[in-house]
Amino acid sequence: MGGPGCGKGTQCKNMATKYGFRHVGLGQLLRQEARRSTQRGRKIYDIMLQGLLVPTGIILDLISSTMLSHPESRGFLIDGFPRGLKQAKEFERLVSDPRVCKRAVGRAPDIVIVFDCSMDTMVRRVLHRGRVEHRADDCESAIRQRLETYYMLCEPVLTFYQQKNLLCNILAEEAPENIFAKCCSVVESLQ
């Protein structure tokens, strides 16, 4: 978990490569769906352009479909999720209860890594990424709206996972390789 631009996508890609996990990037899934010429794709595109959050049902459908399509995976790194307490609780129910999903998708998280990063750093990083990748949702007004929404919604999620003793905070202001070394320590402590 972490705000836009904290480095969670970069670190998830690195961990997926090293440990054989499947990286499920919520932002990437949403952008792919938003490019489709479907009613749902157009809805997602409009919501993202405003810097708002896509409804939980759509999010859970995209994530569970991705997880179910990769049963061979050693595990999943889901970045950019959950974005609210309702999503966290619904996800845990979805992945572990066959009554909710015909086939349980997986299991509840083993750990939740939180990438701590200042707002200024995240805005700077996302503006740079937007210029490099030509992403429409990475304009400054949308970034600031996403950060405000993230901070408003993340506190109950962090409390939820803290109560389950699943949170691990990593300072994400350093060089990516230093952050990755900390991520590796966390993953290896679970094995």
LOKOLDO-217317 format. One line per field, with one value per residue: residue in one letter; x, y, z of N, C-alpha, C, O in turn. Coordinates in pm, 1 decimal. Layout:
N
type <- [A ...] $
nxx <- [X ...] $
nyy <- [Y ...] $
nzz <- [Z ...] $
caxx <- [X ...] $
cayy <- [Y ...] $
cazz <- [Z ...] $
cxx <- [X ...] $
cyy <- [Y ...] $
czz <- [Z ...] $
oxx <- [X ...] $
oyy <- [Y ...] $
ozz <- [Z ...] $
This chain:
191
type <- [M G G P G C G K G T Q C K N M A T K Y G F R H V G L G Q L L R Q E A R R S T Q R G R K I Y D I M L Q G L L V P T G I I L D L I S S T M L S H P E S R G F L I D G F P R G L K Q A K E F E R L V S D P R V C K R A V G R A P D I V I V F D C S M D T M V R R V L H R G R V E H R A D D C E S A I R Q R L E T Y Y M L C E P V L T F Y Q Q K N L L C N I L A E E A P E N I F A K C C S V V E S L Q] $
nxx <- [83.9 32.2 58.2 -5.3 279.9 461.2 625.3 539.0 456.1 693.4 849.5 692.0 706.7 980.2 993.7 821.7 963.3 1196.5 1098.6 905.3 635.9 305.5 249.4 -2.7 -114.3 -321.6 -373.1 -274.4 -445.6 -687.0 -633.6 -599.4 -857.2 -997.3 -921.3 -1064.2 -1339.1 -1590.0 -1891.4 -1830.0 -1554.2 -1546.2 -1671.7 -1489.7 -1269.7 -1367.0 -1404.9 -1142.7 -1010.3 -1107.7 -982.8 -1098.4 -1220.9 -1262.9 -1556.7 -1596.0 -1700.3 -1632.3 -1355.3 -1295.1 -1385.3 -1207.4 -959.5 -1000.8 -1055.0 -808.3 -643.1 -758.7 -699.6 -438.4 -349.1 -117.4 60.7 298.0 219.2 58.4 115.8 -43.6 -82.1 -167.7 -405.2 -595.0 -821.0 -982.4 -1164.9 -1390.5 -1325.0 -1102.6 -1215.8 -1411.3 -1247.9 -1098.4 -1303.6 -1383.7 -1153.1 -1122.2 -1358.9 -1550.1 -1822.6 -1875.7 -1734.2 -1730.5 -1504.3 -1256.3 -1043.0 -792.2 -607.9 -627.6 -426.0 -73.4 99.9 109.8 258.5 353.6 436.8 602.3 603.5 672.5 428.8 515.9 728.5 589.9 414.7 602.0 729.4 512.3 431.8 656.7 647.0 405.9 474.3 668.0 534.7 306.0 51.7 -283.5 -411.4 -223.5 -197.2 -136.8 -359.0 -528.9 -356.3 -317.9 -580.3 -613.1 -422.4 -528.4 -768.7 -662.7 -525.3 -742.2 -895.7 -721.3 -646.8 -838.1 -801.5 -532.6 -541.8 -711.0 -548.2 -330.7 -436.4 -452.6 -193.6 -40.4 88.5 369.5 589.6 773.7 1020.4 1004.9 1156.4 1411.5 1673.2 1563.7 1685.3 1767.7 1524.9 1416.7 1584.9 1496.8 1236.3 1287.1 1393.0 1162.9 991.8 1148.4 1148.6 908.1 923.6] $
nyy <- [-117.6 230.7 574.1 720.0 700.3 625.9 414.4 153.9 -7.7 -45.1 -182.6 -410.1 -531.9 -595.2 -773.8 -975.3 -1077.2 -1174.4 -1360.8 -1518.9 -1451.5 -1338.9 -1030.2 -808.7 -531.9 -287.0 -30.6 -62.0 -266.4 -125.3 84.6 -63.2 -169.4 68.9 154.3 -2.4 -27.8 -36.1 -12.5 -28.7 19.2 286.0 412.3 365.0 505.7 774.3 810.9 777.2 988.6 1203.1 1167.1 1011.3 725.4 399.9 197.6 -56.6 -314.2 -343.1 -331.4 -558.8 -760.5 -736.3 -793.4 -1052.7 -1202.3 -1185.7 -1316.7 -1574.7 -1651.0 -1721.7 -1972.5 -2109.0 -1952.7 -1869.4 -1694.0 -1377.0 -1036.6 -761.6 -452.8 -119.1 -160.4 -263.9 16.1 118.0 51.4 -111.0 -241.2 -391.2 -570.7 -698.6 -813.4 -1001.7 -1173.3 -1260.4 -1394.2 -1610.7 -1750.3 -1998.3 -1985.9 -1732.4 -1697.2 -1926.0 -2080.3 -2063.0 -1789.2 -1753.8 -1681.3 -1492.5 -1192.8 -1241.2 -1052.6 -695.5 -453.2 -125.8 155.9 425.5 763.8 1103.5 1357.7 1552.4 1419.2 1206.9 1345.3 1469.0 1240.8 1115.0 1309.3 1311.2 1045.2 1058.3 1228.4 1072.8 828.7 913.7 929.9 989.7 1012.0 1112.1 1390.4 1699.6 1797.8 1574.0 1398.1 1519.3 1507.2 1228.3 1167.3 1303.9 1161.5 905.5 940.3 1005.1 771.6 564.1 536.5 386.0 135.9 79.1 61.3 -163.3 -370.4 -344.1 -424.5 -691.6 -759.5 -741.0 -535.5 -380.7 -129.0 55.6 286.7 488.9 679.4 656.0 536.2 321.1 59.9 31.5 34.7 -195.7 -391.1 -382.1 -470.9 -733.1 -839.3 -841.2 -1019.8 -1252.5 -1301.7 -1421.4 -1673.6] $
nzz <- [0.0 -44.3 -137.7 -467.8 -670.5 -475.1 -519.0 -514.4 -733.3 -880.7 -689.7 -646.6 -900.1 -902.1 -681.6 -772.1 -989.7 -862.4 -670.7 -791.2 -778.1 -874.5 -1008.2 -949.8 -1064.0 -970.1 -1079.7 -1341.9 -1435.7 -1428.9 -1610.1 -1845.8 -1876.1 -1900.6 -2151.0 -2318.7 -2540.3 -2403.8 -2207.3 -1932.8 -1947.6 -2042.8 -1828.7 -1619.9 -1723.9 -1720.7 -1443.7 -1344.3 -1470.7 -1332.8 -1095.4 -904.3 -709.0 -839.8 -831.2 -574.6 -649.7 -922.5 -903.9 -742.4 -912.2 -1130.9 -1003.7 -890.6 -1122.6 -1252.1 -1065.3 -1063.5 -1320.4 -1308.6 -1172.5 -1121.1 -984.8 -728.6 -541.0 -480.2 -550.1 -479.7 -590.4 -502.0 -375.9 -92.0 -130.6 55.0 361.2 323.4 82.6 168.6 354.9 196.0 2.8 153.4 225.3 -27.1 -130.9 37.0 90.6 -33.9 -71.8 -151.8 -385.6 -648.6 -661.2 -428.1 -441.0 -332.7 -50.9 254.4 300.5 372.1 455.5 473.1 304.7 359.7 186.8 285.3 211.3 130.4 47.0 -136.3 -266.2 -386.7 -563.9 -733.3 -844.9 -976.3 -1160.6 -1323.4 -1418.9 -1558.7 -1770.6 -1900.9 -1959.5 -2079.9 -1949.2 -1900.2 -1655.7 -1485.6 -1442.1 -1264.5 -1108.4 -1092.8 -962.9 -711.2 -618.0 -607.5 -411.8 -186.9 -158.2 -113.7 135.5 298.0 293.6 364.5 633.8 801.8 680.0 725.3 1003.8 1028.3 919.8 1088.8 1332.6 1281.1 1288.1 1050.4 919.3 767.4 762.7 525.9 460.2 185.0 53.2 -28.1 -256.0 -522.2 -519.0 -252.7 -120.5 -229.2 -116.7 146.8 110.3 28.0 263.0 419.2 276.2 285.4 556.5 594.5 491.4] $
caxx <- [0.0 100.9 0.1 46.5 417.3 547.0 717.3 486.2 456.7 832.8 894.6 617.4 766.6 1108.4 968.6 761.2 1072.3 1288.5 1038.0 809.3 498.4 232.4 223.5 -133.9 -115.7 -458.5 -373.4 -257.1 -570.8 -788.2 -600.5 -629.7 -1002.0 -1042.7 -893.8 -1160.1 -1458.0 -1708.6 -1954.9 -1750.1 -1428.1 -1569.2 -1702.8 -1362.0 -1190.5 -1421.2 -1378.6 -999.2 -973.0 -1145.8 -903.7 -1185.2 -1200.9 -1352.5 -1635.9 -1539.9 -1741.7 -1550.6 -1218.1 -1286.7 -1402.7 -1081.6 -853.8 -1027.4 -1037.9 -664.9 -589.8 -809.1 -637.6 -297.7 -348.0 16.9 144.0 340.4 152.5 20.1 148.9 -149.0 -41.9 -272.2 -528.7 -727.3 -826.6 -1081.2 -1191.3 -1487.2 -1251.6 -1018.7 -1301.2 -1472.1 -1142.2 -1068.8 -1416.3 -1380.4 -1042.7 -1116.5 -1488.9 -1603.8 -1964.0 -1878.0 -1681.7 -1743.1 -1375.0 -1182.2 -937.3 -663.9 -621.2 -608.1 -284.2 24.8 160.3 72.9 371.3 313.3 549.2 587.5 666.6 611.2 340.0 595.9 801.3 495.0 368.9 714.9 748.0 399.0 438.4 761.3 592.9 303.2 541.8 738.8 442.6 189.8 -67.9 -381.0 -451.3 -110.7 -185.0 -121.4 -486.5 -575.3 -263.9 -350.2 -710.0 -589.3 -352.5 -624.3 -858.9 -584.8 -503.6 -870.4 -947.6 -624.2 -630.5 -909.0 -742.2 -409.0 -583.7 -762.6 -436.6 -247.8 -501.4 -423.6 -46.5 7.0 152.5 513.8 616.6 905.2 1044.4 1020.6 1220.5 1548.6 1693.2 1484.1 1755.8 1765.5 1387.6 1401.2 1654.6 1407.0 1124.6 1337.0 1400.9 1025.3 946.2 1227.1 1110.4 783.9 947.7] $
cayy <- [0.0 358.0 669.0 717.6 746.9 586.4 311.6 19.1 -83.5 -81.3 -284.0 -533.8 -594.9 -652.8 -890.9 -1079.7 -1137.0 -1248.0 -1468.7 -1596.7 -1412.6 -1269.2 -889.8 -762.2 -387.0 -239.9 82.1 -115.3 -333.9 -22.8 154.5 -155.1 -175.7 201.7 166.4 -83.7 46.8 -92.7 80.5 -30.8 85.7 432.0 455.7 366.4 616.4 900.2 816.8 796.0 1122.0 1295.8 1136.1 945.6 581.4 309.7 121.1 -180.3 -431.7 -350.8 -360.8 -698.9 -843.7 -733.7 -862.1 -1196.3 -1261.6 -1197.0 -1421.8 -1704.2 -1686.9 -1758.9 -2064.6 -2162.3 -1855.1 -1896.6 -1595.0 -1255.1 -904.6 -675.6 -316.8 -19.1 -216.8 -202.1 161.6 152.3 -57.4 -201.8 -324.2 -485.5 -675.4 -774.0 -893.3 -1116.4 -1265.1 -1315.0 -1486.2 -1725.7 -1811.3 -2054.5 -1950.1 -1602.3 -1723.7 -2071.4 -2137.7 -1963.5 -1732.1 -1768.5 -1667.5 -1355.7 -1152.6 -1281.1 -927.8 -575.0 -359.6 13.3 237.5 561.0 858.6 1235.7 1398.9 1621.1 1318.6 1133.4 1432.9 1482.6 1114.0 1086.5 1403.9 1259.5 924.6 1101.0 1280.2 963.3 724.7 980.2 880.7 1098.4 1025.8 1163.1 1536.0 1739.9 1807.6 1437.5 1340.3 1575.5 1450.7 1088.5 1165.3 1340.8 1047.4 797.6 967.9 1003.2 635.7 461.6 520.4 268.2 13.9 55.9 14.6 -298.8 -463.5 -334.6 -509.7 -830.2 -770.7 -767.5 -417.8 -359.3 1.0 73.9 423.2 479.3 801.5 621.9 481.9 199.0 -62.4 23.8 -2.1 -335.9 -473.4 -389.5 -557.7 -870.0 -881.1 -868.7 -1143.7 -1367.1 -1328.9 -1499.8 -1808.5] $
cazz <- [0.0 -45.8 -230.9 -604.8 -683.2 -362.4 -566.6 -491.3 -858.3 -908.6 -595.2 -672.6 -1019.4 -860.5 -596.0 -855.2 -1066.2 -774.4 -592.4 -867.6 -748.8 -980.3 -976.3 -993.3 -1047.0 -988.0 -1173.3 -1477.4 -1471.9 -1454.7 -1734.9 -1956.6 -1890.7 -1944.2 -2295.2 -2394.2 -2585.3 -2341.6 -2113.4 -1810.3 -1976.5 -2047.5 -1691.9 -1548.0 -1778.8 -1668.6 -1299.7 -1323.5 -1517.4 -1225.4 -977.1 -807.0 -696.6 -912.5 -733.1 -521.2 -726.6 -1044.6 -859.9 -699.5 -1030.6 -1206.9 -928.7 -879.0 -1255.3 -1275.3 -978.5 -1109.5 -1448.2 -1283.6 -1058.2 -1101.5 -914.8 -590.0 -457.3 -551.6 -497.5 -531.8 -558.5 -520.0 -323.4 -100.7 -120.8 156.5 453.3 260.8 -12.9 243.5 411.3 84.8 -59.9 238.7 212.5 -162.7 -156.2 126.4 114.8 -157.3 -87.6 -218.8 -519.6 -667.6 -625.4 -351.0 -523.8 -265.8 93.9 303.4 291.4 472.4 502.8 399.0 307.0 339.7 142.6 338.9 121.7 145.4 -61.5 -238.2 -343.2 -471.0 -672.8 -826.2 -916.2 -1064.6 -1272.3 -1412.8 -1482.8 -1654.0 -1890.4 -1967.6 -2007.7 -2142.1 -1882.1 -1883.2 -1515.5 -1408.9 -1441.5 -1124.6 -1035.3 -1064.6 -864.3 -579.2 -578.4 -570.4 -283.4 -82.8 -142.1 -53.4 277.4 367.5 302.4 402.9 778.9 854.1 623.4 800.2 1136.8 1008.3 905.2 1209.5 1432.9 1242.9 1291.6 914.4 858.8 768.4 700.8 464.3 415.4 39.2 2.9 -68.7 -390.6 -541.0 -480.1 -106.3 -83.9 -266.6 -16.2 262.6 69.7 28.6 404.1 464.0 211.9 334.9 696.4 590.5 437.4] $
cxx <- [88.1 37.3 59.0 189.2 508.5 645.6 665.5 486.6 595.7 878.1 820.7 673.7 898.3 1088.6 909.4 869.1 1159.9 1224.6 933.7 663.5 435.5 205.4 89.2 -138.6 -254.9 -465.3 -362.3 -384.8 -678.6 -760.9 -629.3 -780.1 -1056.0 -1019.2 -990.8 -1283.0 -1585.5 -1769.1 -1874.5 -1617.2 -1441.5 -1597.9 -1574.5 -1276.8 -1236.9 -1390.9 -1231.2 -954.0 -1004.8 -1064.3 -984.6 -1159.6 -1307.9 -1427.7 -1575.9 -1576.5 -1658.7 -1407.9 -1203.7 -1301.2 -1272.3 -972.0 -878.7 -1012.5 -889.7 -604.6 -633.1 -744.1 -490.0 -287.7 -209.1 105.2 176.6 270.5 126.1 65.4 48.3 -114.9 -153.0 -406.1 -502.0 -719.7 -933.4 -1108.9 -1289.1 -1416.8 -1168.1 -1102.7 -1364.3 -1368.7 -1112.8 -1180.8 -1412.9 -1273.5 -1049.4 -1248.4 -1548.9 -1752.9 -1978.0 -1835.4 -1683.1 -1614.7 -1299.2 -1062.1 -800.4 -681.9 -595.9 -458.8 -199.0 89.5 110.7 189.4 317.1 439.2 524.3 670.0 597.2 524.9 419.8 671.2 707.0 446.3 478.7 733.0 636.0 396.4 543.2 710.1 489.6 362.7 606.5 641.3 317.6 58.0 -161.2 -418.1 -337.7 -89.2 -191.1 -253.2 -540.3 -487.2 -300.6 -484.0 -693.1 -518.8 -446.2 -718.5 -786.5 -570.1 -633.2 -916.6 -850.8 -617.2 -708.1 -852.3 -614.6 -440.8 -631.7 -647.9 -341.6 -305.4 -478.5 -272.7 13.0 85.9 302.9 540.1 759.6 915.1 1081.8 1078.2 1359.7 1554.0 1616.3 1554.6 1760.5 1627.3 1365.1 1468.7 1566.2 1287.3 1167.1 1347.6 1263.2 976.4 1018.4 1196.3 983.7 808.2 1006.0] $
cyy <- [123.5 446.4 655.6 772.9 707.4 477.3 169.3 -65.6 -132.1 -194.6 -415.6 -606.5 -663.6 -779.2 -1006.1 -1152.6 -1224.8 -1371.4 -1552.0 -1569.2 -1349.9 -1126.7 -851.2 -612.8 -333.5 -125.3 35.0 -185.9 -232.1 51.4 66.7 -159.4 -43.2 222.9 86.3 -1.1 -18.6 11.8 86.9 40.6 236.3 488.2 466.9 483.5 749.6 917.2 847.0 935.5 1227.9 1273.1 1068.3 795.4 502.7 225.4 -15.3 -303.3 -451.2 -391.4 -509.4 -794.4 -851.0 -813.0 -1012.0 -1266.3 -1283.0 -1309.4 -1560.8 -1748.0 -1725.7 -1853.4 -2120.4 -2072.1 -1899.3 -1803.6 -1471.0 -1132.2 -808.8 -533.4 -218.5 -62.8 -271.3 -51.6 208.0 29.9 -158.6 -294.8 -429.5 -601.8 -761.5 -863.6 -1017.7 -1220.2 -1335.5 -1421.7 -1612.2 -1800.3 -1864.6 -2026.1 -1817.2 -1618.6 -1875.7 -2144.8 -2030.5 -1918.3 -1755.4 -1768.0 -1522.8 -1321.1 -1207.2 -1158.4 -813.3 -477.3 -221.2 92.7 381.0 658.1 994.0 1270.0 1466.9 1521.7 1244.8 1218.3 1446.2 1355.7 1088.8 1182.6 1358.2 1137.9 961.6 1153.7 1167.2 865.5 781.6 929.0 997.4 1119.5 1077.9 1313.4 1581.3 1746.4 1668.7 1370.5 1388.9 1523.2 1305.7 1078.3 1201.4 1224.8 933.3 821.1 960.3 859.2 534.2 437.0 401.6 135.7 -20.6 3.6 -130.0 -399.9 -458.7 -424.3 -657.7 -858.1 -804.2 -651.3 -420.1 -229.6 6.0 218.2 418.2 606.6 773.5 575.8 350.7 70.8 -79.4 -17.6 -150.1 -428.2 -488.9 -479.9 -703.4 -923.0 -918.6 -1001.7 -1264.3 -1399.2 -1413.6 -1646.1 -1902.5] $
czz <- [0.0 -149.5 -370.5 -608.4 -569.1 -402.3 -551.9 -618.1 -893.3 -818.1 -613.6 -794.1 -982.5 -777.4 -676.8 -934.4 -977.6 -711.7 -667.4 -833.7 -872.3 -931.7 -1035.8 -961.8 -1074.5 -1088.0 -1317.3 -1524.0 -1507.7 -1584.8 -1856.1 -1981.7 -1944.6 -2093.8 -2380.7 -2427.6 -2532.9 -2249.4 -1983.9 -1832.1 -1979.7 -1908.5 -1610.0 -1594.6 -1720.4 -1519.9 -1273.9 -1364.4 -1412.4 -1098.0 -868.1 -806.1 -772.1 -808.1 -699.2 -604.3 -851.8 -1009.0 -825.3 -817.0 -1111.0 -1136.1 -923.5 -1013.9 -1286.3 -1191.7 -1026.3 -1240.0 -1432.9 -1164.1 -1026.8 -1015.0 -772.1 -491.9 -540.3 -476.3 -559.9 -492.4 -592.1 -465.0 -184.8 -81.5 -23.8 241.4 393.7 162.5 58.9 295.6 302.1 17.2 23.7 230.4 76.5 -178.4 -72.8 144.3 -14.8 -177.0 -161.1 -363.8 -536.4 -631.7 -549.3 -433.5 -461.5 -116.4 131.0 299.7 405.4 534.5 415.1 415.3 274.7 303.9 186.6 256.1 138.6 24.5 -172.8 -327.3 -437.5 -587.8 -778.0 -909.9 -1017.0 -1183.0 -1373.5 -1489.0 -1588.6 -1783.3 -1970.3 -2032.1 -2073.8 -2083.9 -1851.0 -1737.7 -1427.7 -1427.1 -1295.0 -1048.2 -1000.8 -958.9 -725.0 -528.4 -534.0 -435.9 -168.3 -53.4 -73.2 97.1 357.1 392.2 363.0 553.4 835.1 801.7 699.6 940.5 1130.0 1000.8 1024.8 1319.3 1404.6 1244.9 1155.1 854.0 873.5 693.0 648.4 417.5 267.4 -21.8 -53.5 -213.5 -403.1 -496.1 -328.1 -56.1 -115.0 -165.3 108.3 231.6 75.3 171.6 456.7 407.1 270.1 480.9 704.2 552.2 541.3] $
oxx <- [204.4 -30.6 160.3 215.4 623.5 739.9 740.0 515.2 613.8 938.3 880.2 687.3 925.1 1156.8 943.1 866.8 1193.4 1289.3 879.3 577.1 506.6 145.4 69.2 -163.4 -301.0 -554.4 -432.3 -427.6 -752.4 -853.2 -678.0 -824.4 -1149.4 -1090.1 -997.9 -1324.3 -1676.2 -1705.6 -1852.7 -1571.9 -1357.1 -1554.0 -1553.2 -1217.7 -1154.6 -1355.3 -1198.5 -867.9 -936.9 -1075.2 -944.0 -1086.5 -1426.5 -1369.0 -1513.7 -1491.0 -1619.1 -1347.6 -1112.3 -1235.6 -1231.6 -900.0 -787.5 -962.4 -851.3 -524.3 -552.3 -734.2 -423.8 -224.5 -186.4 214.7 93.4 264.0 166.6 54.5 55.1 -118.4 -222.1 -509.7 -392.3 -624.4 -969.8 -1080.4 -1272.0 -1445.7 -1163.0 -1064.2 -1369.8 -1399.2 -1103.5 -1154.9 -1436.5 -1300.2 -987.5 -1249.7 -1594.2 -1804.1 -2080.0 -1895.0 -1640.3 -1616.8 -1279.7 -989.1 -702.6 -761.2 -549.4 -374.7 -244.5 128.9 74.8 215.1 245.2 535.4 437.1 789.4 475.9 545.3 394.5 676.7 739.7 437.5 452.0 749.8 661.7 362.5 521.3 728.1 486.8 310.4 600.4 661.7 232.0 -33.7 -122.1 -452.6 -354.3 25.0 -244.7 -258.3 -591.9 -536.9 -312.9 -499.4 -751.9 -551.0 -443.6 -744.9 -842.3 -599.2 -633.5 -970.0 -894.1 -584.4 -650.7 -855.3 -591.8 -374.4 -597.2 -651.0 -278.8 -231.0 -484.6 -229.1 105.0 144.9 356.5 515.5 853.9 829.0 1178.2 1050.4 1418.3 1453.4 1604.6 1490.1 1757.8 1614.9 1302.3 1413.9 1561.4 1242.8 1091.5 1314.6 1248.6 925.8 956.2 1216.1 954.4 723.9 1031.8] $
oyy <- [118.9 397.8 588.5 880.6 751.2 449.7 73.9 -185.1 -247.7 -291.5 -522.2 -728.8 -775.7 -879.5 -1122.0 -1275.2 -1337.2 -1475.6 -1646.9 -1653.6 -1312.0 -1106.7 -859.6 -572.6 -334.2 -123.0 85.6 -167.9 -250.1 78.5 115.7 -153.5 -42.2 301.6 105.7 85.4 -51.8 112.2 195.5 114.6 307.3 598.2 565.6 553.3 829.4 1026.5 932.4 994.3 1330.3 1350.6 1067.8 743.4 535.4 186.0 -80.4 -388.8 -563.3 -475.4 -576.8 -898.5 -958.9 -890.4 -1090.5 -1378.6 -1386.7 -1388.1 -1653.6 -1867.6 -1758.6 -1819.1 -2173.2 -2112.9 -1958.9 -1832.6 -1461.9 -1124.9 -779.2 -498.1 -230.7 -8.4 -322.1 0.7 325.6 -82.5 -279.1 -414.5 -544.6 -718.0 -883.8 -976.6 -1127.7 -1340.5 -1456.0 -1528.5 -1712.4 -1905.5 -1786.1 -2041.0 -1791.8 -1559.5 -1947.2 -2256.1 -1919.9 -2000.5 -1775.0 -1844.6 -1442.4 -1410.9 -1218.3 -1159.7 -832.5 -426.0 -201.6 96.4 449.5 638.0 998.8 1218.3 1442.3 1538.5 1222.5 1168.5 1436.1 1363.1 1046.4 1142.3 1365.7 1128.6 902.0 1128.5 1166.4 823.6 705.7 890.6 1092.5 1230.9 1087.0 1359.4 1509.5 1703.9 1648.2 1295.0 1309.4 1497.7 1264.3 991.3 1136.7 1193.4 870.2 732.1 914.0 828.2 428.4 326.2 322.4 34.8 -136.5 -87.5 -210.8 -502.9 -559.2 -491.9 -739.9 -967.1 -885.3 -667.2 -456.5 -221.5 -33.8 266.4 351.9 637.4 859.2 576.2 276.5 -18.3 -192.2 -95.1 -221.5 -533.3 -596.4 -556.2 -788.4 -1038.7 -1016.3 -1086.4 -1366.1 -1512.6 -1471.6 -1732.1 -2019.1] $
ozz <- [40.0 -239.9 -389.9 -555.0 -565.6 -328.2 -574.4 -611.0 -931.5 -864.5 -598.0 -792.3 -1025.8 -798.6 -652.8 -945.1 -1014.9 -700.6 -610.9 -857.4 -965.4 -826.2 -1156.9 -848.1 -1188.6 -1172.8 -1405.1 -1638.0 -1604.6 -1661.6 -1957.9 -2096.4 -2024.7 -2156.7 -2502.1 -2350.3 -2609.2 -2217.5 -1930.3 -1744.8 -1925.0 -1874.8 -1539.6 -1512.3 -1675.5 -1475.8 -1191.4 -1298.9 -1404.1 -1003.0 -751.9 -890.5 -768.2 -707.3 -783.2 -627.0 -883.7 -1075.8 -872.8 -820.6 -1154.0 -1199.2 -949.1 -1019.3 -1340.4 -1241.7 -1028.9 -1267.8 -1531.3 -1064.2 -917.9 -976.2 -703.8 -372.4 -656.2 -353.9 -679.2 -374.6 -693.3 -503.1 -161.4 -23.7 -22.2 200.2 412.0 159.2 15.4 281.6 314.8 -21.0 -30.7 228.8 67.5 -233.5 -108.7 208.2 -98.1 -288.0 -225.2 -453.8 -445.8 -579.1 -599.7 -488.8 -533.6 -61.7 50.3 296.3 519.3 651.1 298.9 524.2 176.8 380.5 133.1 233.8 159.0 -85.3 -290.7 -449.1 -554.1 -700.0 -897.7 -1031.6 -1129.7 -1294.2 -1494.4 -1610.5 -1696.3 -1891.9 -2093.3 -2146.1 -2119.2 -2156.5 -1783.3 -1698.3 -1306.0 -1427.7 -1210.5 -932.8 -891.0 -875.3 -631.9 -409.0 -434.1 -355.0 -63.6 62.7 16.5 177.0 471.2 498.7 408.6 595.7 909.7 872.2 734.2 989.8 1216.2 1068.1 1058.0 1390.3 1496.1 1208.0 1144.7 747.1 978.1 572.7 716.8 343.9 229.0 -137.7 -119.5 -284.3 -305.6 -440.8 -278.9 38.7 -36.9 -132.0 168.1 317.3 122.3 197.7 530.2 480.8 300.5 524.3 808.9 577.4 511.5] $
